[in-house]
Amino acid sequence: MRLLLITYAVILLLGIGAMLSGIHYLANIAGFISAIGFMLVFFKDRPEEETETQIKMRRYWYAVFATGIFFSIIFGSFWNNHMGNMAS
């Protein structure tokens, strides 16, 4: 649970930092972290029968990484002056 909260805090700080400062790189870093995290959680080998706690934690991870993707889309590349070039 601690790792989940630390990851969420980092993604929130990067996203809010990008929103307040206008530095698009921060939101793109949050999106990169989230994309890697989605791949790790989604493709992880799971046991045949998962406990309710494991299912709940996996859903929490999905919510954390979805937040990072959201920040990346909204405050990252879409608000960039040169779409795709990441130039401010």
PyMOL commands that set and color helices and strands:
alter all, ss='L'
color gray80, all
select helices_A, chain A and resi 2-21+24-42+52-79
alter helices_A, ss='H'
color red, helices_A
deselect
rebuild
show_as cartoon
